[in-house]
């Protein structure tokens, strides 16, 4: 008996290629630390309100019998130097830049420096500077980042290199920072995607001038380092930030590369207006990074044409570049000192009372001196009028 002819089995389906972007969207950084602009602002306002509540509780617990407490009460709580959300972000950025300098002092790699700065910004999305001074948190963030990124420094060596610190003063905030990070310690930075683009551009554009490409990547690294002091880490993915910084360095090269990647023979920006309406739903953030719970890129990839994909990506790149330019700030030392003094008053309100008492005493002393100086000329004038004529004057008269 002849067996029926067996059907030829179909070739197995090609497994879907997992991209770096797919891996990032499954990371804790994307799930926990990706926000819209409005959500990010709300978190900072909420953290500021926590700081205000903490300061008010400290003010309520002051001893009413103390002279300093009476001075604070009589001066009025509306005049108390609370820290505003804008000032909070300024002082955090100031110490983030100090963190960069301290990392350079210890000769730590850029990955450690970047992770420490991100830890610092993440911490103050849930806490206020009115509860924890950023100078102390910055030291702990850098020490923790060095451990996480396999560049460990002994706590004794670390503390001995920083004046007015002890191992306990640095380690006491470590668990608090871990809690604020939700124990999500891995940080994805744009430096690695930038290197990937550097290699991919050489592969897709073999005639590219390597000197030009190297110069552009070096400038892009500088832009990435500066972007650490902005909000783009919470609003865009690392590849988007890397492309934006590279586009800021050499826009023509990046657009040529993207057009070649998407199979476009000629760059034509024509679907831009239709895409803008869709992107603006994220309040200035691309739809790909604004909603961590969804994965719109997978659903849209089959619906958009290569031209529309190119247009949409270019809009995201330009938004990211604009955010880097707009949000970059570098507070001066005088601004940092002013805000830091307000933080110390919030942490210990009795110090503000001492300042008011001192000012009141100085004012009273100035008033007494002014009154005495005003009374002196009148008394001397009266004495001169009542004094008898001297003999010399009588001689002249005679």
Secondary structure per residue as TSV (DSSP state, phi and psi in degrees):
chain	resnum	aa	ss	phi	psi
A	1	X	-	360.0	128.8
A	2	X	-	-82.6	126.5
A	3	X	-	-72.7	143.1
A	4	X	-	-60.6	145.6
A	5	X	-	-64.7	124.2
A	6	X	-	-70.6	140.2
A	7	X	-	-71.9	141.6
A	8	X	-	-70.8	121.9
A	9	X	-	-66.1	144.3
A	10	X	-	-71.0	145.6
A	11	X	-	-63.8	141.6
A	12	X	-	-60.2	144.4
A	13	X	-	-67.1	144.9
A	14	X	-	-68.4	128.6
A	15	X	-	-65.5	145.1
A	16	X	-	-66.1	133.9
A	17	X	-	-74.5	126.7
A	18	X	-	-90.8	117.9
A	19	X	-	-91.5	168.7
A	20	X	H	-62.9	-32.3
A	21	X	H	-66.4	-37.7
A	22	X	H	-63.5	-40.7
A	23	X	H	-65.2	-40.3
A	24	X	H	-65.0	-38.0
A	25	X	H	-69.6	-11.1
A	26	X	T	-102.8	8.3
A	27	X	S	-87.2	158.1
A	28	X	H	-66.8	-28.9
A	29	X	H	-62.2	-42.3
A	30	X	H	-70.2	-40.4
A	31	X	H	-72.2	-39.9
A	32	X	H	-96.8	-25.8
A	33	X	H	-125.1	25.4
A	34	X	-	-108.7	126.0
A	35	X	-	-136.2	167.7
A	36	X	-	-89.8	169.3
A	37	X	H	-61.8	-44.1
A	38	X	H	-67.2	-39.6
A	39	X	H	-64.1	-40.3
A	40	X	H	-63.9	-42.1
A	41	X	H	-64.8	-38.8
A	42	X	H	-64.1	-39.0
A	43	X	H	-63.5	-38.9
A	44	X	H	-72.0	-36.9
A	45	X	H	-65.1	-41.0
A	46	X	H	-64.1	-41.3
A	47	X	H	-64.0	-38.3
A	48	X	H	-64.3	-38.7
A	49	X	H	-65.4	-35.8
A	50	X	H	-62.1	-40.8
A	51	X	H	-64.9	-39.7
A	52	X	H	-63.4	-42.3
A	53	X	H	-63.7	-41.6
A	54	X	H	-63.5	-40.5
A	55	X	H	-68.2	-40.7
A	56	X	H	-62.1	-38.0
A	57	X	H	-64.2	-39.0
A	58	X	H	-66.8	-37.6
A	59	X	H	-65.7	-38.4
A	60	X	H	-68.1	-26.3
A	61	X	T	-88.7	1.2
A	62	X	S	-68.7	147.1
A	63	X	-	-70.2	116.9
A	64	X	T	-67.3	-15.5
A	65	X	T	-80.2	-16.4
A	66	X	S	-72.5	147.6
A	67	X	H	-64.8	-36.5
A	68	X	H	-65.5	-39.8
A	69	X	H	-64.6	-41.3
A	70	X	H	-62.9	-36.9
A	71	X	H	-65.9	-40.9
A	72	X	H	-66.4	-42.1
A	73	X	H	-66.8	-44.7
A	74	X	H	-67.5	-29.3
A	75	X	H	-73.2	-25.1
A	76	X	-	97.2	132.2
A	77	X	G	-68.7	-21.7
A	78	X	G	-67.7	-18.1
A	79	X	G	-98.7	1.8
A	80	X	S	-67.9	139.3
A	81	X	-	-77.4	69.3
A	82	X	-	-70.7	156.2
A	83	X	-	-96.2	131.0
A	84	X	-	-83.6	162.4
A	85	X	H	-58.4	-36.8
A	86	X	H	-64.9	-42.6
A	87	X	H	-67.0	-34.1
A	88	X	H	-60.5	-47.2
A	89	X	H	-64.8	-35.6
A	90	X	H	-64.5	-46.3
A	91	X	H	-71.4	-31.5
A	92	X	H	-65.5	-42.4
A	93	X	H	-65.0	-37.9
A	94	X	H	-59.8	-47.4
A	95	X	H	-77.0	-21.4
A	96	X	H	-65.6	-39.4
A	97	X	H	-69.1	-35.4
A	98	X	H	-65.2	-34.4
A	99	X	H	-62.9	-38.4
A	100	X	H	-62.3	-43.8
A	101	X	H	-63.9	-40.6
A	102	X	H	-67.3	-37.3
A	103	X	H	-64.1	-39.1
A	104	X	H	-65.8	-34.6
A	105	X	H	-62.2	-41.1
A	106	X	T	-82.9	-0.1
A	107	X	T	58.1	44.2
A	108	X	-	-86.1	148.7
A	109	X	-	-67.4	164.3
A	110	X	H	-61.9	-29.7
A	111	X	H	-63.8	-40.9
A	112	X	H	-66.8	-46.4
A	113	X	H	-59.3	-45.3
A	114	X	H	-66.1	-42.1
A	115	X	H	-63.3	-42.2
A	116	X	H	-62.6	-41.5
A	117	X	H	-65.7	-40.8
A	118	X	H	-65.8	-40.8
A	119	X	H	-56.4	-42.8
A	120	X	H	-62.8	-46.0
A	121	X	H	-66.5	-39.3
A	122	X	H	-63.8	-40.8
A	123	X	H	-58.0	-41.1
A	124	X	T	-87.5	11.9
A	125	X	T	-84.0	-16.4
A	126	X	T	-119.2	-13.1
A	127	X	S	-129.4	165.1
A	128	X	-	-112.7	151.2
A	129	X	T	-66.7	-18.6
A	130	X	T	-74.7	-9.4
A	131	X	T	-108.3	-31.9
A	132	X	S	-139.2	121.3
A	133	X	-	-69.0	131.4
A	134	X	H	-64.4	-22.5
A	135	X	H	-63.5	-42.4
A	136	X	H	-71.3	-40.4
A	137	X	H	-66.2	-35.0
A	138	X	H	-61.5	-42.7
A	139	X	H	-60.1	-45.9
A	140	X	H	-67.1	-38.2
A	141	X	H	-61.5	-41.9
A	142	X	H	-68.1	-41.2
A	143	X	H	-64.2	-41.6
A	144	X	H	-67.2	-42.0
A	145	X	H	-63.7	-35.5
A	146	X	H	-63.9	-36.9
A	147	X	H	-69.9	-43.9
A	148	X	H	-64.1	-38.1
A	149	X	T	-93.8	19.6
A	150	X	T	60.2	39.0
A	151	X	-	-128.3	52.4
A	152	X	-	-62.4	138.0
A	153	X	-	-121.1	133.0
A	154	X	-	-59.0	140.6
A	155	X	H	-62.3	-33.7
A	156	X	H	-67.1	-46.6
A	157	X	H	-63.8	-38.8
A	158	X	H	-65.4	-45.3
A	159	X	H	-70.6	-39.4
A	160	X	H	-63.2	-25.9
A	161	X	T	-82.2	-11.6
A	162	X	S	-113.8	119.8
A	163	X	T	-62.3	149.0
A	164	X	T	58.2	34.7
A	165	X	-	-129.5	155.9
A	166	X	-	-129.9	161.5
A	167	X	H	-55.3	-39.0
A	168	X	H	-67.2	-37.2
A	169	X	H	-66.6	-23.9
A	170	X	H	-88.6	-42.1
A	171	X	H	-76.6	-19.9
A	172	X	T	-65.3	-21.5
A	173	X	T	-99.3	-0.3
A	174	X	H	-63.7	-48.5
A	175	X	H	-67.7	-34.9
A	176	X	H	-61.8	-41.1
A	177	X	H	-66.6	-41.4
A	178	X	H	-59.5	-40.5
A	179	X	H	-64.5	-43.1
A	180	X	H	-66.1	-28.4
A	181	X	T	-82.1	-3.1
A	182	X	T	58.8	31.3
A	183	X	T	56.3	25.3
A	184	X	-	-100.1	95.2
A	185	X	-	-96.4	-19.1
A	186	X	-	-75.4	129.3
A	187	X	-	-119.8	126.4
A	188	X	-	-95.1	123.1
A	189	X	-	-112.8	159.7
A	190	X	H	-74.5	-6.5
A	191	X	H	-65.2	-41.6
A	192	X	H	-68.6	-45.0
A	193	X	H	-58.9	-35.7
A	194	X	H	-61.5	-42.0
A	195	X	H	-65.0	-36.5
A	196	X	H	-64.4	-41.4
A	197	X	H	-64.8	-35.9
A	198	X	H	-59.3	-42.8
A	199	X	H	-74.2	-39.5
A	200	X	H	-68.8	-35.6
A	201	X	H	-64.0	-39.0
A	202	X	H	-65.0	-31.7
A	203	X	H	-76.2	-42.1
A	204	X	H	-83.0	-28.9
A	205	X	-	-120.1	75.9
A	206	X	T	-63.9	-19.9
A	207	X	T	-90.9	6.3
A	208	X	S	-66.4	145.0
A	209	X	-	-74.6	115.3
A	210	X	H	-63.9	-33.8
A	211	X	H	-65.0	-42.2
A	212	X	H	-64.0	-44.1
A	213	X	H	-63.8	-40.9
A	214	X	H	-65.6	-42.8
A	215	X	H	-62.2	-41.4
A	216	X	H	-64.3	-40.4
A	217	X	H	-68.8	-35.8
A	218	X	H	-64.2	-42.7
A	219	X	H	-65.4	-37.3
A	220	X	H	-63.4	-37.3
A	221	X	H	-62.6	-38.1
A	222	X	H	-64.5	-41.7
A	223	X	H	-64.3	-38.5
A	224	X	H	-64.0	-42.7
A	225	X	H	-60.4	-37.8
A	226	X	H	-74.0	-29.8
A	227	X	H	-68.6	-15.7
A	228	X	T	-62.8	-23.4
A	229	X	T	-97.4	21.4
A	230	X	S	-125.3	-174.8
A	231	X	S	-92.9	2.1
A	232	X	H	-63.2	-24.8
A	233	X	H	-60.6	-33.1
A	234	X	H	-89.6	-10.2
A	235	X	H	-111.4	-24.2
A	236	X	S	-133.8	161.4
A	237	X	-	-82.0	157.3
A	238	X	H	-54.7	-42.7
A	239	X	H	-62.2	-36.7
A	240	X	H	-65.4	-40.1
A	241	X	H	-66.0	-42.5
A	242	X	H	-62.0	-45.0
A	243	X	H	-64.1	-38.3
A	244	X	H	-64.4	-43.9
A	245	X	H	-67.4	-36.4
A	246	X	H	-69.5	-36.7
A	247	X	H	-65.4	-37.6
A	248	X	H	-62.9	-30.3
A	249	X	H	-81.8	-38.5
A	250	X	-	-155.1	88.9
A	251	X	H	-67.4	-36.8
A	252	X	H	-64.1	-44.3
A	253	X	H	-63.6	-43.2
A	254	X	H	-66.8	-42.0
A	255	X	H	-67.4	-36.4
A	256	X	H	-63.0	-43.2
A	257	X	H	-63.6	-45.4
A	258	X	H	-67.1	-38.9
A	259	X	H	-63.3	-40.9
A	260	X	H	-67.5	-37.7
A	261	X	H	-62.2	-37.9
A	262	X	T	-94.3	7.5
A	263	X	T	76.7	24.6
A	264	X	-	-92.4	126.9
A	265	X	S	-78.8	-28.3
A	266	X	S	-141.0	127.8
A	267	X	-	-71.0	120.7
A	268	X	-	-137.7	112.7
A	269	X	-	-90.6	96.0
A	270	X	-	-130.1	-20.2
A	271	X	S	-95.4	18.3
A	272	X	H	-66.8	-43.9
A	273	X	H	-63.7	-38.8
A	274	X	H	-67.0	-33.1
A	275	X	H	-78.3	-31.9
A	276	X	H	-59.6	-43.1
A	277	X	H	-60.4	-36.6
A	278	X	H	-72.7	-39.1
A	279	X	H	-72.8	-34.9
A	280	X	G	-69.3	-8.8
A	281	X	G	-63.5	-22.4
A	282	X	G	-88.2	16.0
A	283	X	S	55.1	52.1
A	284	X	S	92.1	1.9
A	285	X	S	-121.5	142.4
A	286	X	-	-63.4	149.2
A	287	X	H	-63.4	-21.6
A	288	X	H	-70.9	-31.8
A	289	X	H	-105.0	-9.7
A	290	X	H	-83.9	-20.0
A	291	X	-	-127.4	92.1
A	292	X	T	-66.3	-23.6
A	293	X	T	-78.4	-17.0
A	294	X	-	-113.7	163.6
A	295	X	-	-127.3	75.7
A	296	X	H	-69.1	-24.6
A	297	X	H	-62.2	-36.0
A	298	X	H	-68.3	-38.6
A	299	X	H	-76.6	-34.2
A	300	X	H	-82.3	-18.2
A	301	X	T	-61.8	-31.5
A	302	X	T	-87.8	-9.9
A	303	X	T	-99.2	-31.0
A	304	X	S	-89.1	144.1
A	305	X	-	-77.7	163.0
A	306	X	H	-55.5	-37.0
A	307	X	H	-65.1	-41.3
A	308	X	H	-68.4	-37.1
A	309	X	H	-62.0	-42.9
A	310	X	H	-62.5	-46.3
A	311	X	H	-62.0	-42.7
A	312	X	H	-65.7	-42.7
A	313	X	H	-64.6	-38.3
A	314	X	H	-65.2	-36.8
A	315	X	H	-64.6	-42.5
A	316	X	H	-62.6	-42.3
A	317	X	H	-61.9	-43.8
A	318	X	H	-68.2	-36.6
A	319	X	H	-63.1	-42.4
A	320	X	H	-65.3	-43.5
A	321	X	H	-62.3	-39.7
A	322	X	H	-65.6	-39.4
A	323	X	H	-64.8	-36.3
A	324	X	H	-65.7	-43.8
A	325	X	H	-69.1	-37.6
A	326	X	H	-76.3	-39.4
A	327	X	H	-93.2	-8.2
A	328	X	-	-67.2	128.7
A	329	X	-	-141.6	154.0
A	330	X	-	-140.0	88.3
A	331	X	-	-60.7	144.0
A	332	X	-	-77.0	168.4
A	333	X	H	-65.1	-38.2
A	334	X	H	-64.5	-41.8
A	335	X	H	-63.4	-41.9
A	336	X	H	-64.7	-40.0
A	337	X	H	-65.1	-40.7
A	338	X	H	-63.9	-46.9
A	339	X	H	-68.7	-37.8
A	340	X	H	-63.8	-37.4
A	341	X	H	-65.2	-37.3
A	342	X	H	-65.3	-37.9
A	343	X	H	-63.0	-42.0
A	344	X	H	-66.4	-33.8
A	345	X	H	-67.2	-37.0
A	346	X	H	-70.1	-36.6
A	347	X	H	-70.8	-33.2
A	348	X	-	-140.4	84.9
A	349	X	H	-60.0	-22.0
A	350	X	H	-64.9	-25.7
A	351	X	H	-66.6	-35.9
A	352	X	H	-66.5	-37.4
A	353	X	H	-63.3	-40.3
A	354	X	H	-62.6	-39.2
A	355	X	H	-63.4	-42.9
A	356	X	H	-64.1	-42.4
A	357	X	H	-62.2	-43.0
A	358	X	H	-62.4	-42.8
A	359	X	H	-64.5	-39.2
A	360	X	H	-64.2	-41.1
A	361	X	H	-66.7	-41.8
A	362	X	H	-64.2	-39.8
A	363	X	H	-64.4	-42.3
A	364	X	H	-63.5	-39.4
A	365	X	H	-64.0	-42.1
A	366	X	H	-63.8	-40.0
A	367	X	H	-65.1	-42.9
A	368	X	H	-62.7	-44.1
A	369	X	H	-63.3	-40.0
A	370	X	H	-65.5	-40.8
A	371	X	H	-65.6	-39.5
A	372	X	H	-67.6	-36.7
A	373	X	H	-68.7	-33.6
A	374	X	H	-71.7	-31.1
A	375	X	H	-81.7	-22.5
A	376	X	H	-63.8	-47.4
A	377	X	H	-61.8	-37.6
A	378	X	H	-66.3	-40.6
A	379	X	H	-67.7	-43.2
A	380	X	H	-66.0	-36.5
A	381	X	H	-65.1	-38.3
A	382	X	H	-66.2	-39.3
A	383	X	H	-65.3	-38.2
A	384	X	H	-67.6	-35.0
A	385	X	H	-71.4	-36.1
A	386	X	H	-82.2	-13.0
A	387	X	S	-71.7	141.2
A	388	X	-	-69.0	158.5
A	389	X	-	-64.6	137.1
A	390	X	-	-76.2	157.5
A	391	X	H	-60.5	-33.9
A	392	X	H	-63.3	-37.2
A	393	X	H	-70.2	-38.2
A	394	X	H	-67.1	-34.6
A	395	X	H	-63.2	-43.2
A	396	X	H	-64.2	-38.9
A	397	X	H	-67.7	-40.6
A	398	X	-	-65.6	360.0
